[in-house]
Amino acid sequence: MKMKLTYHRTTVDIPCIFIDHYMTSCPPVYALIYIYSINKLQSGDNLTTADMAAHFNITEGDVLNAWKHWEKAGIVKLDNLEKDISVTFLQVNIPHKHEPAEIVPLVATRPQYSPEELALFRQKSGEVAKLFNCAEQALGKMLSYNDMNAIFSFHDWLRLPMDVIEFLLSYCAENDHRNLRYLEKCAMDWADNNVSDVETAKNYVLNFDKNYRTILHYMGQTSGYPTPSHRKYIDKWLDDWKMPLDLIMESCDRCVMQIDKPKFSYVDKILAEWHKKGIFDIVGVKIADAEFAKSKETADIAPTAKTERKPKINRFVNFVQRENDYSNWEQMERAYQEKRLKTDSM
């Protein structure tokens, strides 16, 4: 009689080298896929890419990308990738210092999910279903395929938590922004600025409304997010130069007075000049204006002190004129005529 021995495992064997050197160089879900698969392997369970994608609320494409990453890192070997995937776990060694494990960047463009994948996510995950219901209430409409595709990507692609996305949708709707493109810009901005929980999101939008929206309003842009170039200007004024908001608004007003329209590059020149002079408040601006006006007044008065000059002597027109006595000439002429008459009569 054969005896079959079994035991119930409560731990998973993960090499320390993997934790120390590989987990820090990849998206978190890639590490989870590796550990989850090790667990299934040690338990003797079969596993499909569809099961794994549903378990982590990701796509099968993301699962395949994870295995490609680990193959490139040299700790697994893949076979028949185009059909049934076969994963062979290899010895985990410390990466060479001149060949560090590659950090996989976030995909630059939003991924596309099939309608079947989105339906599966909504069916299998209560959080995804709740997110879509919240989106329908915030946007005031039934979600289209494109709507669901974009909103789900905020979590799967941009890695924003579900509750943060729900807050984002409510925030945008309260500000009358329900355009899908605007929502995506907002989500990308939050992801870039590490908005990882609702409390951080609340503080972030408070600061955004106070500073960015005020400046954009003064610059004639009453809706929408700042462009990357405009964001670069504003961040420089606020963060690098530490310019207060009222000083930035003053520069906007002066820009309009000078060129009749707001222009970021012109405002930047005004603020750069103030920053160079160490001016960081309205009082400093008024003092600089008064000094400039005083120096200009002095420059205008100075030339008048030199206007009282002696006339230039011209040798042709400024010589001493001779004064002739024309009455004496007449007497001499009369005497000459009388003398002549006497001579003729003799």
C-alpha positions in Angstrom: 0.0 0.0 0.0 1.3 3.3 -1.0 1.3 6.1 1.4 0.7 9.8 0.2 2.0 12.4 2.5 0.7 16.0 2.3 0.9 19.1 4.5 -0.8 22.5 4.5 1.7 25.3 3.8 1.4 28.6 5.5 4.5 30.3 4.0 6.0 31.1 0.6 9.7 30.8 0.0 11.0 34.0 -1.7 14.7 34.6 -2.2 16.1 37.5 -0.1 18.0 38.6 -3.2 14.7 39.1 -5.0 13.4 41.3 -2.2 16.6 43.3 -1.9 17.5 43.8 -5.6 14.6 43.1 -7.9 11.4 44.3 -6.2 12.7 47.9 -6.1 13.3 48.1 -9.9 9.8 47.4 -11.2 6.1 48.4 -10.9 4.7 46.9 -7.7 2.2 44.6 -9.6 5.1 42.9 -11.4 6.6 41.8 -8.1 3.1 40.7 -6.9 2.7 38.6 -10.0 6.1 36.9 -9.4 5.3 36.2 -5.7 1.7 35.0 -6.5 3.0 32.6 -9.1 5.6 31.2 -6.8 2.9 30.6 -4.3 0.7 28.7 -6.9 3.8 26.8 -8.1 4.6 25.6 -4.6 1.0 24.7 -4.0 0.8 22.7 -7.2 -2.0 24.7 -8.7 -2.6 25.5 -12.3 -2.8 29.2 -13.3 -3.8 31.1 -16.4 -3.1 34.6 -17.5 -6.8 35.4 -17.4 -7.0 34.2 -13.8 -4.1 36.3 -12.8 -5.4 39.4 -14.6 -8.7 39.1 -12.9 -7.1 38.5 -9.5 -5.1 41.8 -9.7 -7.7 43.8 -11.7 -5.3 44.2 -14.6 -5.2 43.1 -18.2 -3.7 40.0 -19.6 -1.3 42.2 -21.5 0.0 43.6 -18.2 0.6 40.0 -17.0 2.6 39.3 -20.2 4.6 42.5 -19.8 5.5 41.4 -16.2 6.8 38.1 -17.4 8.8 39.8 -20.2 10.3 42.1 -17.6 11.4 39.2 -15.4 12.8 37.3 -18.4 14.9 40.3 -19.3 16.0 40.5 -15.6 17.2 36.9 -16.0 15.2 35.2 -13.3 12.6 33.4 -15.5 12.5 31.8 -19.0 9.5 32.0 -21.2 8.4 29.5 -23.9 5.6 29.6 -26.5 4.7 33.2 -25.5 2.4 33.6 -28.5 0.2 30.6 -27.5 0.2 29.0 -24.1 2.7 30.6 -21.8 5.3 28.5 -20.1 7.2 30.1 -17.3 10.4 28.4 -15.9 11.8 30.0 -12.7 15.6 30.4 -12.8 18.2 30.8 -10.1 17.9 34.3 -8.6 21.3 35.9 -8.5 22.5 39.4 -7.5 22.5 41.6 -10.7 25.9 42.8 -11.9 26.6 46.4 -10.8 27.2 47.5 -14.4 24.0 45.8 -15.4 21.3 47.0 -12.9 17.8 45.6 -13.2 15.9 47.8 -15.6 13.3 50.2 -14.2 10.2 49.9 -16.3 8.7 53.3 -16.9 5.0 54.1 -17.1 3.6 53.6 -20.6 3.4 57.1 -22.3 0.0 56.5 -23.9 -3.1 55.3 -22.3 -3.7 51.6 -22.8 -6.9 50.2 -24.5 -9.0 47.6 -22.9 -11.5 45.4 -24.7 -15.2 45.6 -23.8 -14.9 42.0 -22.5 -12.1 42.9 -20.2 -13.9 45.9 -18.8 -17.1 43.8 -18.3 -15.0 41.2 -16.5 -13.4 43.8 -14.2 -16.7 45.3 -13.3 -18.2 41.8 -12.6 -15.3 40.4 -10.6 -14.3 43.6 -8.6 -16.7 45.4 -6.4 -14.3 48.4 -6.3 -14.3 48.7 -10.1 -18.2 48.5 -10.1 -18.3 51.1 -7.4 -16.0 53.4 -9.4 -18.1 53.2 -12.5 -21.3 53.9 -10.5 -19.6 56.9 -8.9 -18.5 58.1 -12.4 -22.1 57.8 -13.8 -23.4 59.9 -10.8 -20.7 62.6 -11.1 -20.9 62.9 -14.9 -24.7 62.6 -15.0 -24.8 60.0 -17.7 -24.4 56.3 -18.6 -20.8 55.6 -19.2 -19.8 54.8 -22.8 -17.0 52.3 -23.7 -14.5 55.2 -24.1 -15.6 56.6 -20.7 -15.0 53.3 -18.9 -11.8 52.7 -20.8 -10.4 56.0 -19.6 -11.6 55.9 -16.1 -10.4 52.4 -15.5 -7.0 53.4 -16.9 -6.6 56.0 -14.1 -6.3 53.1 -11.7 -4.6 50.5 -13.9 -2.3 52.8 -15.9 -1.7 55.8 -13.6 -1.9 53.8 -10.4 -4.3 56.2 -8.7 -6.2 54.6 -5.8 -9.9 54.0 -6.4 -11.1 56.5 -3.7 -8.8 59.2 -5.1 -10.3 58.7 -8.6 -13.8 59.0 -7.1 -12.8 62.3 -5.4 -11.3 63.5 -8.7 -14.5 62.8 -10.6 -16.6 64.7 -7.9 -14.1 67.6 -7.9 -14.2 68.0 -11.7 -18.0 67.7 -11.8 -18.4 70.4 -9.1 -16.2 72.7 -11.2 -18.4 71.9 -14.3 -15.6 69.9 -16.0 -17.1 66.6 -17.4 -15.1 66.4 -20.6 -13.2 63.1 -20.9 -10.0 64.8 -22.1 -10.1 67.2 -19.1 -10.6 64.3 -16.7 -7.6 62.5 -18.1 -5.4 65.7 -17.9 -6.4 66.0 -14.3 -5.7 62.4 -13.5 -2.3 62.6 -15.2 -1.4 65.7 -13.2 -2.3 64.1 -9.9 -0.3 61.0 -10.8 2.7 63.1 -11.7 2.4 65.0 -8.4 2.1 61.8 -6.3 -1.5 62.3 -5.1 -1.8 59.0 -3.4 -4.7 59.5 -0.9 -7.9 61.6 -0.5 -6.3 63.9 2.1 -3.4 64.7 -0.2 -5.9 65.2 -3.1 -7.9 67.7 -1.0 -4.8 69.8 -0.1 -3.6 69.6 -3.7 -6.8 71.0 -5.2 -7.0 73.7 -2.5 -3.6 74.9 -3.5 -4.4 74.5 -7.2 -7.6 76.5 -6.9 -5.8 79.2 -4.9 -2.7 79.7 -7.1 -3.0 78.1 -10.5 -6.6 79.0 -11.2 -6.1 82.6 -10.0 -3.1 83.1 -12.2 -4.8 81.4 -15.2 -7.8 83.7 -14.7 -5.5 86.8 -14.7 -3.9 85.5 -17.8 -7.2 85.3 -19.5 -7.6 81.5 -19.3 -10.8 80.9 -17.3 -11.0 77.1 -17.9 -8.9 74.1 -18.4 -5.5 73.0 -17.0 -2.3 75.0 -17.7 -0.3 73.7 -20.6 3.1 72.2 -19.7 4.9 75.4 -20.7 2.5 77.6 -18.7 2.9 75.2 -15.7 6.7 75.6 -16.0 6.4 79.3 -15.8 4.0 79.2 -12.8 6.1 76.7 -10.9 9.1 78.8 -11.4 7.4 81.9 -10.1 5.8 80.2 -7.1 8.4 77.5 -6.2 11.8 78.7 -7.4 11.4 82.5 -7.0 9.0 82.3 -4.1 6.9 85.1 -5.6 3.7 85.8 -3.6 0.4 85.6 -5.5 -0.4 89.3 -5.3 3.0 90.2 -6.8 2.3 87.8 -9.7 -1.1 89.4 -10.3 0.5 92.9 -10.2 2.9 91.8 -13.0 -0.1 90.5 -15.0 -1.8 93.9 -14.7 1.3 95.7 -15.8 1.6 93.3 -18.8 -1.9 94.2 -19.9 -1.1 97.9 -19.5 2.0 97.6 -21.7 0.9 95.3 -24.5 -2.9 95.2 -24.0 -3.0 91.5 -23.5 -1.7 89.0 -21.0 1.4 87.1 -22.1 3.3 84.5 -20.0 6.8 85.4 -21.4 6.2 89.2 -20.8 5.1 88.6 -17.2 8.1 86.3 -16.7 10.4 89.2 -17.8 8.7 91.6 -15.2 9.1 89.0 -12.4 12.6 88.2 -13.4 13.6 91.8 -13.1 12.0 92.1 -9.7 13.6 88.8 -8.6 17.0 90.2 -9.7 16.5 93.3 -7.7 15.4 91.3 -4.6 11.8 92.6 -4.8 9.3 90.1 -3.3 6.3 92.2 -2.2 4.1 95.1 -3.4 5.9 97.5 -1.0 9.2 96.8 -2.7 7.6 97.4 -6.1 6.2 100.8 -5.0 9.7 101.8 -3.6 11.3 100.8 -6.9 8.7 102.7 -8.9 9.3 105.9 -6.8 13.0 105.6 -7.3 12.6 105.2 -11.0 10.3 108.2 -11.2 12.7 110.3 -9.2 15.7 109.4 -11.4 13.6 110.1 -14.5 12.6 113.5 -13.2 16.3 114.3 -12.4 17.3 113.3 -15.9 14.6 115.5 -17.5 15.6 118.6 -15.4 19.4 118.3 -15.9 19.6 119.4 -19.6 17.7 122.7 -18.8 20.5 123.9 -16.6 22.8 124.0 -19.6 20.4 126.0 -21.8 21.7 129.4 -20.6 24.7 129.6 -22.8 26.5 132.6 -24.4 25.6 133.1 -28.0 28.2 131.8 -30.4 30.3 134.6 -32.0 30.0 134.6 -35.8 32.7 136.6 -37.5 30.4 137.4 -40.4 27.4 138.7 -38.6 28.8 139.9 -35.3 31.4 142.5 -36.4 31.0 146.1 -35.1 28.9 148.0 -37.5 30.0 151.5 -38.6 27.5 154.3 -37.9 27.2 156.8 -40.9 25.9 160.4 -40.5 23.7 160.8 -43.6 22.7 164.4 -42.7 26.4 165.5 -42.9 26.6 164.1 -46.4 23.7 166.3 -47.5 25.4 169.5 -46.1 28.6 168.6 -47.9 26.7 168.1 -51.2 24.9 171.4 -50.9 28.1 173.3 -50.2 29.7 171.7 -53.2 26.9 172.7 -55.5 26.9 176.4 -54.3 30.7 176.6 -54.9 30.2 175.3 -58.4 27.6 177.9 -59.2 29.8 180.7 -58.1 32.6 179.5 -60.3 30.4 179.3 -63.4 29.1 182.9 -62.9 32.6 184.4 -62.8 
